Each structure stands twice: as C-alpha cells, then as structure tokens.
Amino acid sequence: MVSDADLIVRERSDLKSPVEAVKAEDEGGCGVVGLAATVPVRGYHILCPVEQMHNRGNGKGGGVAAVGLVPEQMGVPGDVLKDRYLLQIAYLDETVRPQVEAEFVEPHFDVHTADAVESLDNHESIGLEVKPPLVWRYFVRVKPEVLRGFTKEKGLQGLDARQAEDEFVFQNTYRLNTKYYASLGEKRAFVLSHGRNMFVFKIVGFAEQCARYYKLEDVRAHVWIGHQRYPTKGRVWHPGGAHPFIGLDEALVHNGDFANYASVVEYLKQRNIHPLFLTDTEVSVLLFDLLKRVYGYPLEYVIEAMAPTTERDFTMLPPEKQNVYRMIQAVHIHGSPDGPWFFIIGRNDRDEGGYQLIGITDTSMLRPQVFALQEGEASIGLIASEKQAIDATLASLAAEDPRFLPVADRYWNARGGSHTDGGAFVFSVHEYGDGVYLRCTNKFGEPLTSRPAPSAGPSVARDVDVDSLTEKIAGKVAAGDPAGAFETLVAEVPAIEPEDLHEIINDLRARAPAAGPKGVKALIEMTTLLLDRTYPLGGKRRALLRAILQEELFEFLRSLRGFGAGLTPVGWEDRVRLTRPRSPEDLLIVDARGFPPEGDEGLHKFVVDAYHEGWKRVLAFDLTGQRFLGCGLGADSQGFRLDIYGSPGDYLASGLDGAEVNVHANGQDQMAQIMKAGKLVVHGDLGQTFMYAAKGGEVYVRGNVAGRPLINAVGKPRVVINGTALDYLAESFMAGDPLKGGGFVVLNGIRVRDDGTIEEQETPYPGGNLFSLASGGAIYMRDPRRLVGADQLNGGMFDEVREEDWELIRPYLEENERLFGIKVRELLTVEGARRPAHTVYRKVKAVALKVLAHTGL
C-alpha cells in the first residue's frame, strides 16, 4: 500500500535543483529569540532583544517572522487571514515583478489582495549598505481548476483537498525560487514566506534594521521570532541566505553549524527535496516540514527524528517509548542534524488551531539557550540565546502594558535529549471560548507551569497594620540594622498585598536619607536581601514582588545624586566626571542605563577605570545585557568589590584575579572563564561554560548551572553549586588533590522552594557525563539516596567521604549558608533526621590514567 506521504515524495521527482548542495557559508555564534503571547504584541518588542544581541550578528543577515497576525493591520477580513496563504515575494530586481506574477501567481492563484509592503524611502538612513528588496504581499488560494489538474497530474487524488493545496503552494514556491534565484548568477526574486497567518522578512543587515526598514514596529502578532546572523565564511550579498527559513506554515531560525550537512542533504535528496539557499538552516526547516506535514508525525516524533535520544537517556525511557524511538532512529538517523545547533520555530499549528513557538536543543548542548514563562492576566513564553535578551523583551513589554512584568516567573535551560523532558519545549497559544490561553509543554506533551508549589502556602488571612509595620522597619533602617529590617518585613510578607510592599519600600525611601549614610546603606542592603533570599510569600507571585523591589531599589539609587557622605552616584551622561574616592569605604553607584553592551565606552571599561582611580566599592544597577563586567581589572585585584543588579550580559568575572563580584540576579554564559583568584557570588542560576579553564577562586551559585561548567579547569577552584548542572560538569578537570590544596566542586542538588525551605531535585545530577576524563580534583555531591550511578561518571569513580573531606568542604558550606541562608544542618537532614556527612555526601574522584587505559575509555 502506498501512503499519502509516499505519493507526495514520489511526485516531487521533477523538482530538480540547479545548484550543487554545498554550503556557501558557515555560521558562528548567531543570536536567536522568540516569544509567544496570549495578546498580540508589537514588533517593536522584538527589536530590544535582537539589538542587545547585536554582537551575535555581523550585518550580513538578519530577519524576523510573525505568526498570528491582526486582520485589520493586514488589510483583510479575519477569514481571509485565517484561510488564505499569505504569499510574500522579495523582488531583488523590481522590474521582474510582472514576469514573476504572470508566471507563478496569476495563472495559479485566486488573489484576494495584492499590495507592496510599506518600507522606508532611504535604507541608508538606518545604516543599511545594501538596499533590501521590494516585497509584495498576496493573499491567495489555489484556483479550483488548477488544483484539480495538479492532483490528477501528480496522482494525488487521494489526498485531502487542503493537503493537496499545501503541496501545490510548496512546489510552486520551489519552482519560482529555482528559476529566479538559484539558477541565476544574478538573484532576482525569491519567496519569503507562503504560510497562512504568518510572514517572514529578512535582509542583508541586522534584524532590528529589517524590522525598521519594513516598518514592523507597530505590527502586532501572537508569535515573533528574530535572528542575528554571523556567517564566518563566504560573501553574503543578498537576503536569501539570511534567517528565518520556511517550510510551509513554519519559520525557523538557528544558531549553530551542522557537521553532517551533506548527510542531511542526501537524506532529503532521497525524498526529492533539494536545498536552494545552501545553508544548514534551510535543510533544517525542510526536514521539519517533511516530518510534520508530509509524514504527519506527532510533534514528539518530529523532535525525536531531529534530535534523537541516545546513551543513558535512551535507556531511562519507558520500554514502549524506546521501541518507537528505535524505529524512528532506524529510519531517520542519517537525516538528524549533528553538531552544535539550537532551533527556534514559529508555527501556525493548523491541526490544533493555534500558534506555536518551539525550541529544540541539540543533544550535546553546544549552543546557549534559555527558556522563560510568565503567567498572569497576559501570559507569554520566551526563548533566546541569552537570558538578558528575554529580560529586555519583558522590560519593553512591561513599559507599555501593565499586564506584563519586567521579569519572568520562571527561567530554565534545556538539556538536549533528556529522558525527563526531551530538551525541547513548546509554547502554544489557543483560543477557548472567549479567552486566549498559553500552554507550555515539553517534548512529551507534559505541561509546565510557573505557578508556585503548594508549599508556598495560601494567602494568609490576617490583618497587618501597614503603618505600624513601616515604623518598625524604619527604626531598624535608621539604626543601620538591615538584617533586622529584613526579618521584620519578611515575617509579614505572606499577609500583606503587593501594593502594601510597594507602599512600605516607597515610604522607607523617603525616610532613609534622614538617617545619613547608615540609613541609606541599610535600606540598600535590606532590599538586596529581599531580592536575594527566598521566604514564604503567602501564594503571591515571586516575579511580581521582584519587579516591585527592583523598581523601588533602582529609583532609590537614582535619587541619591547629591547625597554625598561617601556615596557617589554616576551615570552615562556624567561618566567623564569620574573622580577619585575620598575614602576606601566610599561607594560608587553606577546607573547602567545608556552604557552600550560592549566596546570602549562599555560599562565594563568604566568599572575598570573606576578601579584604577582608587575605588574599592562599586555598585552597578539596572543592567540591560552589558557584558564583561569584572573583566580587565588586572592581576592581584584583592580588596575590590563589585555588586551587580539587573540583567548582566555574558563573560562576567572572566579573568578575575582577586576581586569579589556579587551578582544579585541570574548570570549568563561564559562567566568566570580563566578565573585565577577572588570570589564570585551568584544569587540565581548560571548559563553555559561557566569557569572554563579556570585556575582558582571561590564561586558560590544559589541555583543551577547549565552545560559544561568547569571544563578544563586546573589549579584550585573551589565551587559550591546548590542546584545541579545539566551535564559535562568538570570535564577534563585537572585540579590536583583537593586534600592537598587542589580544587573541588560541591554539588548540592537541591532547590529552594518559595516558602524558603529546601527540597531535593529529582536527581542530584541528570546527565551522563560527570567528571569525564578528569585527572585531578573532586566533586562532593549531596546524594543521600544514591541516585547517581557509576554509569554517569564516564571516567570518574566514587570514593568514601572521610572526615578530612568533610573538614575541607564544611567551611565553604558555612559561607554558603551565610550568603544564601541555606543552612548546613538542613543539608545534612534527610527525611527529617540529621545524618552523618559521609552518608549524605558522596565523593567523585578521578580515575588513575592507567585504569582508563586498561578499560579503553
């Protein structure tokens, strides 16, 4: 029996490619971002994140796509937007339009509306060197007689009429692109997009220039994706090679570079699919379209075919799922992308009647990615290369629409190929009754939520005299007692409303300066504790409280201009008037607004200048992706302390040699690389490749770290991670004997709940590559239930935790308690009973090289 999919594939045999499928360009570290919201949001809000990832592009390609548009803005009725294909053609040669329309539009389609897309008159006014193409938009359906002829000629009469129409549109685009783009030395025209209720724009330039040139700032959509391209070879002089690329009803952007491009192309070629634009991103979306639309696979199976589950994660799957996945891999493994990659897909899910944003991670986690979810009156899911890009999006939205908060309820990194969630997540926007709802699911269709766990407790029904409470806290602030003020307020947080907290902090802001420097510093420290610590909330959203606290703290810090008394506020406008401190105890307060993310005028350079001017204490606040903070201080920078608030960029504290850096937020990727000495404290999670090739220093992380922390680290780094690491922790660790001054990692494998209590994560370490190929150092892992197996060590071995081991790590756990409030006695408590350290912690040490040689590892 011949399936519908077989018929479609077979009847594509006349779609020949005029070009040899060899990649024209490799990709570097591109920047990708996407959002899906229950309300249509302006394209302006995709500008902020792509601009902050400007360094991930080089002006050779940028683009955006939108799904779930507003009919009035598109100039068509709702049913037309929903049912008709939105065909967008880019005319690189504007004179060719009549010819293209006469050959590929008018004979085949019933055209409801055709218009030129509005654009700027002068592309150079926004810094573009290459003029973007003229774009025409057509709302079309295939003419009935044309569709009947197509299905008869191709033998597709058994297909559903809409399936056949989809295939006609797909093949018509292929033929147009073949004739007017791929077969010509001079590119003249190509199809940008042809799906329903979605469009794509891309140019030679940056993504934000693309949105501005085509005047997309006020265009609203439920789903947006954006891409900054960074090709590392080849001459890109036309927009066809930029992202997004299209299947039918989906657009895909990609950060990475396939190692098996030729293999994937051959797989597609066997199914009569030929790439024309010669990038691995193009073949990725062609593969997705084949698996989903043509083969009709469920989304889970599509993801499995593209990112197959392997090794230990495969063995951890249920037997029935293993059987299905084994068959998928047997058929599709040579078409599965290999190498570093991360996909974001915007999709019109016509089968379910919704709009989707999908993020898929490669199984080796070789490209950075962050997911986020905010659930409230308006809900939104976000995916990006960097967390700071997500925060930029939320801040932009919150400034315009009070239904959004400037911080997410939940952030997380994906572990590619994970047996627990698949390393892929889907945000789906659906209409139900009179409402629109956002649902987040993992690869297996299991829902995720940001709502507090039941342990956070219900709202406490008791009255609080806010005025009396404010008086008590104000007294402690005036006395210079931030810890007492914090404890007094925290005790009442479950019973007060968010607006009460706003009122209390606002009142304290007005009072604290009257108490002099002591009161000002106490209020800063109290608010910092409220941001950093976890405590019972009474069922309130932590993101809402964090948004209030950040807003109040930042406004208070801005209000201190002219205060004097050892506090010196400075910002972008008056940075050139930086002077030396009068005392080593003076505090320099830097407003980060206006400082560029990097470069000679960057905030990192200003901090270095302040250090060389003699400042020992610097507080930088309201960061919006500024990179390299704490870098460049030079050797032996002991005695310098930098506190950071907001959303910092990557490479923070890299090369640190003596100074102390405190991050009162989540960190980014590449933090503390080649760190030699000093101290880094992170009151949140960390991204990829943390402490790469570090040589020393103390680091404390309240939450989780993503993939590949401490790879190739040597010397004596001492690290406490309270959460977990996704995988490849301390690979090729070369840190000597920890009992003789070498390095180690304490991995607690816990999470702190919203009520301030700790709980064990599902496993202390989820990956299958712990301490791989290490030759020195150790990992002390909290694993009282012995959940981590020897099969996860990949070259390490378990050893007993002896008294000298406990005496080594205990001072670091005590400092961890001081910093985060995570008590040592709670870490040693299992099922309500205090346990000896050697029964709670396990030691992982390096296997002797001769043992590895014997085993062949």
N, C-alpha and C positions, 0 to 999 in steps of 0.2 A: 504494500500500500504506500502511495506517495503522499506525504503530508503537505499541508499548505506551505510550510516553510521550505520544503524541498522544491516546490513549484516556483516560489519566488526566487530562490537562489539559482535554480536552473535557468530561468528565463531572463536572468541578468547577463547571460553569456555574451551578448553583443555589446556590453558596456566595456569597451577596451580602453586602456589608459595610454595616452600618447607620450607619457613620461616614464622614465625609469625610477622605480621606487627606492631612491637613495636620499636619505635625509640631507636637506640643504643646510640646516643649522642645528647645533646642539643647544640645549637650554642650560642656563646657570641657575642661580637661586631666585626664581621668579617669586612674585608676590600675588597671592590669591585671596579672595574674600567673597563671602556670600551671606545673604540674610533672607529670612522668610518671616513675614509678619501677618498678623490677623487683620491689619488695616493696610491699605495701600500707602506706601511711603515714597517720598520724593527721591528722584535720582540724585539730588544734592547729597543725600546721606551716604551714597557710595563713594562720593568724592573724598570725604575725610579719610577713610581708611586707606584708599589707594594712594593718596598724597603722602600719608605717613609711611608708606612702604615704597616711596619714590626710589630708594636705594636698591630695591629689588628689580628695577627696570632700568633700561639704558636708552629709552627713547626710540627703540627700533620696533616697538609693537605694544599696543595697549588696547583694551576693549572692555565692553560691558554688555550684559544681556539682562533682559527683564521678562518676567513671566507673571501673568495675572494682571493685565492692564485695565485701565479705566476707559470704558467705551466712549464717553464724551470727549476725552482727550485724544482718542484715536479718530474721532470724527465719524464714527459708525454706530449703529444700534448695537445693543448688547448681544442679540442673537447672531449678528454678523461677526462680531469679535470672537464669539464662542465657537461658531461652526465653520467659519471660513479660514483658509490658510492665509497667514499674514506673510506674503512673499516680499522680501526686501532684496533688491538688486543694487549692487555697488557698481557704478559706471566710472571706471578709471579714465576711459575715453568717453566724454559726454556725447560725442557725435554718433556713437554706436547704438544709442538707446532705441531709435526707431527700428533698426535692424534686429536687435535682440527681441523687442516686443513683437515684431512681425513674425519672428521665427519660434519663440518659446513662450510667449504669453497669449497673444490674441487668438491664435488658432486652437489653443488647448483649454483656455480658461474662460469661464463666465466671470468677468471682472465687475465687482460691485463698486469699488472706489479705487482710484489710482492718483497718487499725489507725490510730488517731490517732497522729501523730508527737509524741513527748515534747517538751516545752518548759518554760521557766521559768514559775513561777507569777506572778511580778511582773516585767513588762517594764521598769518604771521603775528596777528595781534595777541595771540595766546602762546606764541613761541614755537609754532609748528614750522618746520623747514619744508616738509612735504605736504602738499595740499591733499586733504582727504577726498575720497571720491564723492561724487554726486550720488545720493541714494534716493531711489524711488520705492514707494510702498504700494503694494497691490493687495487688496482683499479678494481672494479668488476661491472658486470651486471648479473642479474639472467639469467640462461640458458633458452632459449625459452620453451623447453620441460618441464623443472621444473616449470616454471611459469604457463604453461597450466595445468599441473597436480594439482598445488596448487589452481588455480581458480576453477577448476572443483570439487576438493575435498571439498572446502570450500563454494561452491555455489556462487562464486564472479564473474561469467562470465559477469555480467552487469557492472562491474567496468571498467573504463578507464584502459588500459594496464599499464600505468605508476602508477596509483593509486594502482593497484594490486601488482605491483613490490615493491612499497614503503612498502606496508603492509607485503609482504614476508620478506623483509630485517628487518623490525621491529620485526617480530615474530622469525626470525632466531637468531637475537641477544638475544632476551629474552630466547630462549631455550639454547643457548650457556652459557649465564650468569647463568641460573638456574643450569646447570649441573656442570660447572667448577668453580662457585663462590659461589652461595647462598646455595647450598645443601651440601657443604663440610665443615667440620671443618677446613680444611686447604684450603685456597683460592689458586687457581692455575692459572686461566686466566679469563679475562673479556674483553668486548668490550669497548674501549674508545670512539669511535665515528664511525658513519657509514653514515653520510650525504654526499651530493655532494659538492665539492669545499670547504671543511672545515675539520678541525681536532681539537682534544682535547688531551691535555697531563695533567696528574696530578700525584702527588707523596705524600709520607709521608715526609713533609718538607715544606719549604716556596716556594711561587710562583716563586720568582726570581731564586731559586735553580732549580726549574723544568725547566725553560727556558734555564738556563745554561747547565744543565745536558744533555738535548736533543739538544743542540746547535741550539737554535731557534733565537739567536740574529740577524742573518743576513737573516732569512726567512721573506719574505715580504707578507703582506696581507692588504686588504682594511679595515677589521674589526678585532680588537683584544679585548678580554675580559680577565680579570685576577681576582684571588680571593686568599685572605689570610684567612685561616680557623682558627677558635678559638672555637673548641668544649669544652664544660665546664664539660662534664662528659663522662665516657666510655673510653675504651682503644682502640685507633686508631692505628693499626699496619700495615695497608695495604692501598693502594691508592684508593681503590674503594669508600671509604667514602668521599673523597675529591671532591671539585667542579673543573670544571663545570660538570653538568649532561646533558644528551642528551635526546631529543625526537627523531626526525628523522633528519631534516635539521636545527635544532637549538641547541644551547648550552646555559645553564642558570647558572648564579651564583647568590648568595642570601646572604643577611645579615639579620639575624633575627631568629625567632623561633616561630613556629605555636603553638597556644593554642588549636587548633582543629585538630591536626594531625590525630587522629583516625577517625574523621568525614570525612576528605578528603579521607583517605584510604578506608573507607566504600563506599563512593561515587564512587571511581574508581573501587572497587571490584564489585559493581553492574553492571559495564560495562566491566567486565572481564579483568581488568587491575590490576596487583599486583606488589607492590614495592619489590625490591630485596635487595637494599642497605640500606634501613631503615633510611632514612633522609627525612626531610620535603622538602629539595631542590629537591630530586628525584621526589617526588609526584608533586611538582610544575611544572616541565617540562613535566611530563606525562600528567598533566591536560592541559597544553598549547597545547601539541601535539594532544590530544583528541579533544579539541575545535577547533583548527585551521585546522589540516589535516583531521581528521576523520569526524567531523561535518561540516567542511567547513565554519565556521563563518568568517565574516569580522573581521579584527583585532580589530576594535572598540568593537564588541560584545564579543570577547575573553577577552579583558581587563575588560569589564563590568562584565563578569561572574567571573573573578578572584578578582576584586576589585569593588564591587557593590557600586553605588551611593546611598547615604542614607540621611535621615533627610532633613535639609533645602536645601541642594544642589539638592536633588531629586525634590523638589517642584519648584525649579528655572529652571528646564529643560522645553523645549517646550512640550506641551501635547503629540504630536506624539512620541517623544522620550521617554517620561515617559511610554507610553503604551508598547513600545518594551522592555524597560529595566525592566518593571514589569514582563513581561513574562520570560525574561532571568533569573531574580532572582527567580521566582517561581520554575523554573526547576533546577537551579544550585546553589542556595544559600548555601545548606549544603555541597557543594564542594568548596566553596570560602574560601581561607586561612584567618584565623583570628589571630590577634596578631601582634607583631612587625615584619615587613618584608619589604625588598626592593629588587626587581629583576632587573638584567641586563641580556639581552638576545642578543646573536649574532646569526644571522639567514640568511640563504640563501633563499631569497624570490623568489622561482622559478616561482610563478604565475606572478609576475611583472618583473622578470628578473633582480633583483638587490640584493644587500646585505643590511641587516638591523642591526641597533643597537637600542635596545628598553629598556627604563627604565620605570618601573611601581612602584608606591609608594602606600603603604598601606593607607587606608582612615583615619587612626589616626595619620599618620606621626610619627611613633615611632622609625624610623631608619633614620639616616642622609643621605642626598643625595644632589648632586649638578649637574646641567647640564651646558654645555657651548657650544658655537658655534663660529667658526671663518670662515669667508667667504672672499676669495681672490683668487689669482692665483691657490692656492691649498686650498681646504676647508676641515674642519674637525669638527665633533661633538664629544663631550666627556661627559662621565657620571662617577661619582665616589662618594665614601663615603665622601671625603673631597676635598675642593677646591684646597688645596695645592698639592694634587695628580694630579689634572688637570694641574696646573701650571708646575709641574715637567715634565709632558708629553710634554707640549708645549715648555718648555725650551730645553728639549732634542732634539725635532724635529727642533727647530729654529737653534740650534747649528750646525746641519747637513745640513739643507735645507733652503735657504733664502726665500722660498715661504711661510714658516710658521713664525708666530710671537710668542714671548715668553709669550704673554698674549692673552686671548680670546677677541673677540669683545663683547661678551655678556655672562654673568653668571646668573643663576637663580635657585631657589629652587621650587620644585613642591608641591602643596597642594593636597594630595590624595583625590580622589573622587570629585574634584572640578567641578562645573557645567559649568565653563568657559573653562577649558582645559582638564579636566578629570584626572589631576595629573599623566599623562603618556605622554612620548614624544618619537618620532621615528625619527631616522636619517637613511635616505635611500640613497644608492649610486647606481646610474643608468648610463648606457651608452646611450647617444643620439647622433647620427651622429658620428662625430669624437671626441667628448668630453665625459668626465665623470663628473657628477654633483651630488652635495649633496643637499638633500631636508630635511628640518626639519618640522615635523608636530606634532600636539598634538593628543590626543586620538580620536578626532572627525575628523581628517584629515585636519584640518585647518593649513595653513603654518605659520611658524615663520621665522623671518629673523633678522639678526643683523645689517642690513643697517640703517644708520642714518635717523631719521624722516625728513620730508620735511622742518621742521622748522630750521634744521641745516644750511640750505641755500646752494645755489650753490657755486662753486668756484668763488672767486671774481676776476674779470678781471682788475687788475691794477698793475702797476709795483711798486716794492719796491726795494729801494737801500739797499741791504743787508749789505753792508759795513757801510753805514751811520747809519742804524738801530743798528748794533752791537756797533758802537761807542757810541750812545746814551745810550744803555743798560749798556755798560761797565762803563760809567761815573757814573751811579746810583749805580752800584755794588760797585765801588771803594769808593763811598761816604757812603756806608753802608745803602742803601735805597732799600731793597728787594721788598717792595710793589710798589715803583715807577718803578723799573726794570720790575716787573711782568706786570704792567699795560701798559707799553710801548710796550712790546713784544706781549701781548695778543691782543692789538689793530690791530696788523699786521698779526696775525696767519691766518685769512681767506685768505690773499692774497699771503702768501709765501708757498713754497713747503716743504714737509717733509725733504728733503735733506738740504734746507736752515736752518731749525731749528737745524738740526744736526750740520751744519757748525757754526751757531751762538753760540750754547752752547759749542762747542769744542773750539772756539776762546776765550770765556769767561773763560773757564777752565785754559787756558794758562795765562790769564791776572790777574785773581782774586788774586793769591798769592802775586803779587807785591803790592797790597793794604793792605797786612797784614791780621790779624785775622778778621778785619772788613769786608774786601772784600770777604774773604773765607766764612764767615758765611752768608753774604748777598747772595752769589751765591747758597749756600745750601738752604737757605730759599726761594729764588726766584724759584728754580727748584722744591722745595716742593710745593709751591703754584700752579705751573703749573701742578703738578701731582694731587693735591687735588681738585682743583676747576674745574668747568665747564664753558666754554666760547665758543663763536662762532668759528667753525672750517672751515667754507667755504666748507663743503662737504667732508672733509678728514676723514679718519678712526681714531677714538679716540685711538683704540688699537695700531695703528702704532705710533702715537705721544707718547703714554705712553711708548711703548717699547724704543723709542729713548731717552726719558727723563730719564728712569730708567738706561739705559746703560750709558748715559753720567754722571749721578749723581754718580753711583756706581764706575765708573772709576775715577772720580774726587776725591771721598773719598779715594780710594786706593792710589791715587797719593800724598796724604798728609803725608805719612810717612816721618819723619824727619823735618816736617814743624815747629813743636814746637809752641810757642806762645799760649799756653793754649789749643792746640788741640793734642790729643794723640791717634793716630791710633794703633789698635792692632788686631791680627788675631789668628787663631788656632795655628799656628806654634810658636808664641811668647807669648801665653796666660800666661805661667808660670812666665813671667817677669812683671806682673801687679804691678804697684807701686801706692802709694797714690798721689792724686792730689796736686798741689802746691796751688791752689786757689779753692774756692767753685764754681767759674764760669767756671772752666776748663771743657772741653768736651771730653769724652772718646768715640772714634769712633771704633766700633767693626765690623769687616768683618765676617759675619756669615758663610762663606764658610768653610767647613771642620768640623764644630761643629755637633755632632750627634743630632738626633731629640729629644733625652731624655737621662736620665741616669746621673751618677755622673760627666761625662765630658760634659754634655749638655750646651748649650748656656744659658739657664735659670739659671743654677748654677753659671756660670761665672758672670752674671749680679748681682746675689746676693753677690758674693764675692767682686765685684767692689763697691757695695753699702756699704758693711761693711768696705771697705778700705777708705771710705770717699767720693767717687764720688757722685755728685748730678745731673750730666747731663750725660746720656748715649744715644748714637745713634747707633742702630744695623741695618745693612743693608744687602741686598741680602739674606734674609731668604729663606730657602727651606724646610718649614714644621716643623721647630723647635717648640716644644711645651713648655707650662708652663712659657712663658715669663711674668715677673712681679709677679710671684708666689714666695713665700718664703722670701719676704723682711721683714716680721715680723710686729709687731704692731707699730703704730704711725710712719709711714714712710713718713710723710709730708716733702715736700721740695725736694723730689727725682723725677726726670722726665726721662722717657724712651720713645724714639722715635723709631718706627719700620718701616722698608721699606722692601718690597719683598713679600713673601708669608708665613706668620706665620702659625704655627700649632694651635691645639685646646688648651683649658684651659687657654688661655692668660688672665692675670689680675685676675685670680681666687684667692680669699682670700685677695685682695688688701685692705690695711688699711692705707690710707693717701697719697700714691704716686699718680703721674699723669702718665698715659700711653697714647701715641698718636700713632694710627695705620694708616699709610699712605697707606692703601690698604684695601681690603676686609678682614673681620675676619672669623674665623672658628666657630666650635661648642663649646659649654660649656664655653663661655667666661664670665668672671666676676662672676663666681659662688661664692657664700658665700662672696661676696664683702661687706666690712664693711664701708669703707670711702675712700675718694680720688676721682680721676677723670679719666674717660676713654673716649677718643675721637676716633671714627672710621670713617675714610673718605671713606666709602664704605658700603657694606652690611654685615650682620652677619648671622651665622648659627643657629642650633638648641639649645634650652635650655639655652639661654642667661640669665644671672643673676639669675640662680636657687638659691633659698634660700638666696638671698642677704639681707643684713641688712641695707645698706646705700650706700652713694656715689652718685656722679653725672656722668651720662653717656649721651653722645651725639652720635647719629648714623645718618650719612648723608643719608643712603639708607634704605633698607628693613631689617627686621629680619625674620628668618624662624619660625618654630613652637615652641610653648611652652616657650616663653620668660617670665621671672619673676614669674615662678611658685613657690609658697610657699615663696615668698619674704615677709620680715617683716621689721619693723623699719621705716626708712625714705629714701629709694632710690628715687632719683629724675632723671627722664629719659626723654629725647626728642628723638623720632624716627621720622625722616622726611618722611620716606616711610610708609610701613604698616607692619603688622605681619600676617603670613599666618593663624594662628588660635591658640586658647588656650592662648591668651595673659592674663597675670596676673591671672591665675587660682589659687584659694586659696590664693589670695593676702591678707596679714594681716598687712597692713602698717598704721593703725591708721587713724586719721583725718588729711588730708593734710593741713587744715587751722590752725591746732594746732601742727604743726611740723611733721606730718606724711608724707608718701610717695605718689608719683603720677607718672603717665606716660602721656606725651604729645604725641599724635599720629597725625601727620600732614597729612598723606595720600596723599603725593604729590610725584612727580618725577621731577628731574631737567633735562631738555632737553639738547641736545648737543649745543644749542645756549645760554645756561646759564639761560634761563627763566624757570619758574616753571609751571607745569600743574597738575591738579588733576588726581589721579588714578581713575580707573573705579569705585571704591568704596573705602572709607577710610579703610574699614575692610571687607575682603571677607569671613571670617569663620563664623561658627555658635556657637562659644563658647568663647564669650568675657566676661572676668571678672567672670568666672564661680566659684561659691561657695566662692567668696571673702567676707571677713568680715571687711575689712578696706581699706583705701587708695582711690584713684580715678583715672579715666582716663579722660583726657581732649582731646577730639577728634575733629579735624577740619572736619566738616561735614556740610557745608553751605546749601547743597541741601537735607539734612535729608535723606540720602540714607541708613543709618544703621538703622535696625528695632529692636524693642523690642524683637523679636524672636531670635535675635543673642546674647542677653545678658546672657541668661542661668543663672539667679540668680542675676544679677545686675539690676540697674534701672537708667533711665535718670533723670537728675536734671538740674535746671537752672544754667547757668554760671553767677555768680554775680560779682560785682565789686571787692570783696575781692579775688575771684578766679582768676580774670584777673591780679590783682596786684601780686598774688602769682606766676603765671607762666610767666609773662612778662619778668622778669629778665633772666629767662632761655632761652626764645626765643631770647632775645637780645644777650646773649652769643652764642646761636646757629647761629645767624647772623654773629657774629664776626668770628666764627670758619669756617663756610661753605659758607658765602656770601648769605644766604637765608634770605632776608630782612623781617622784621616783617610786614612792610606795604604791601608787596606783599602777605603775608599770609592772611592779612585782606582784600585783594582785591578780589572781586568776580564779574566776567563779566565786568571788567573794572572800577568798582566802589568800593570805600572804604566802608567797612561795620563795624558796631559796633562789638566788640569781641563776645558779647553774641549771635549774630546772625550767627557767623561763627563757633564758637566752641560749643561743647556740653559736658556736664559733665556726666560721668557714675560713680555712686557710689554704694557701697554695699547695698544690701537689708538687713534689720534687720532680725536676725535669727528667730524671732517669725513669720515674714512674710513668710520666707522659710518653716517653719514648717507647717504653715497654708496651703500653696499651695502644700505641699508634695514634693517639689523639693529637 
